Amino acid sequence: MQNHLSLLDRTSEQAGILAYCHQQAITFFAYMVLEQGALTGKYDVDHPFPADSARGKVYNLQLPELTTLIQQLKAVGAKHDLSVAQTAMAWALAKGTLPIIGVTKVHQVTEAAQVAVTNLSAAEVATLEAAAAKTTANTIGFWKQDMRETGK
């Protein structure tokens, strides 16, 4: 199964799809774990996406709300010697998924390998999820049905 799953879009989990996959021993591949860079720590209110880009149109208005979540990703990651992006990936692994990440540089492959041997504690996962829950960020694409509303 391949579906959108990130700290900002947990609808696959909320709709029961993730649990079903675990129960049926179906591998769940999580895409958009880094929300097109919004959960990497590279972008913030002082360093937004290019305003005329598609990512800028979606995420720039949400960057102020993501500040606390990015700070929590940084704090949890520091305990494991992980970057913000690596911590977001480690969260996806802790949920029992295999994150799909795009890489363009060798060091990104090395960083992903480091994530693969990292285990976040249940408390760390809960901390990240609590910070994410305090945002009203909506990253559900206009073309997708919001599974939270329909329960399907």
N, C-alpha and C positions, 0 to 999 in steps of 0.2 A: 504494500500500500504506500502510495506517495501522496502526502498532503501538506498543506501549510500548517506549521506549528512553530510558535515562538513565544517568548514571554509576553508579547503584545497580541498574539492571536492563538488562544488556547481552545478554539472552538472544536477542534477534533477531539480534544480531551473532554470538554464539557458535553459534547454530544454522545459520548460513549464509544467513539470510533477507536480511540487509542486502547481503551480497556478491552474491547472486542478483539482487536488485533493481538494483544498480549494473551488473551484467553485461548485464541485459536492458533497460536504460534505463527502469526503472520508478521513478517518484518515490516515495521513502519519507518519509511524514509521521510524525514522532516525537511521540507524546503522552506526557504525564507527565514531560517533561524536567526540570521543577522539583520533581517528587515532591510535589505538592500543597503546596508551600511549604517543604518540608524542605531544599531546596537553594537557598534564597534568602538565607540569612544572617540572616533575621528571627527564626528560632527556634533556640534552643540550650538547654543544660542550665539556664541561668539564666532563659530566656524560652521555656518550652515551649508547645506547643499547649494549648488548653483541655483539661483532663484528661477531661472527659466527651464530647468530640467524637470523631468517627470518626477524624480525623487524629491526635488525641492518643493514641488507643488503638493506632494502628499505629506512629507515629513517636516518641512520647515516650521509650519505653524504648531507642530506637536513637540518640537525640540525643548521648549521650556518645561513641559510636563515630564519629559524623559530625563531631566537632570538628576533627580533622586534615584531613579532606576540605574542610570549609568554609574552614579556614585556607589551604589550597592554592588553592581557588577565589578567595579574596580576593587572594592573592599574585600569581597569574597575571593576574587581572583588573586589578590595579593597573598592570601594565605596559602595558595597553591602555586605561586609564581606564574600566574596566567594573566594575559591581557584581558581587557574588557570583552573583545570578540571571542577569545578562547573560553571565557567564563560562560558566555551565552551558549556556546557550543557544548560545553560541559553540562549545562543545565539540560539541554536536549538529550544528551546521553543518559543523564540521571533519570529522565522520564522513560527510558527504555526504547529510545528511537535511534536511528542512524541519521545524523544530520547530513544533508547535501550542502556542500559548500563549494563556491566557485573559487578557484585559485588561478593566479596569473604569475606567481613567483615561487621559486623553490622554497624560500623561507616560510611561505604559507603552508606548504606541505609538511614541513618540519613542525610548525606550530600545531597543525591538526594532529600530528602523531603524538605530541605532548598531551593534547586534550584526551586522546584515546586511553591514556593510562591514568587519568585523573578521576577521582571519585569524590563528588560533592556529598556532604552529609545531608540528611533529611532536613536538618535545621537550616543549612545554607540554601537549599532548594526553597524552603518555606520563606526565608527572608527575601529571596529574589522575587518569588511569586507575590508576596505581600506588597513589595515596592511597585511591581508591575500593575497590581490590582488598583493601586491608588491613581493610576493614570486613566484618562478617558480616551487615550489614543485609539484610533480605529484604523486598522491596517487591512481590513477586509475589502478586497477589490470590488469595484462596482459590478463586475461580471459574476461574482460569487454569491451564492445564497448564504445568508447568515444563519448557521446552524443553531446558534444560541436562541434565536427567535422562534424557530419552528420545531426544535427538538428532534429534527430528522437528520 
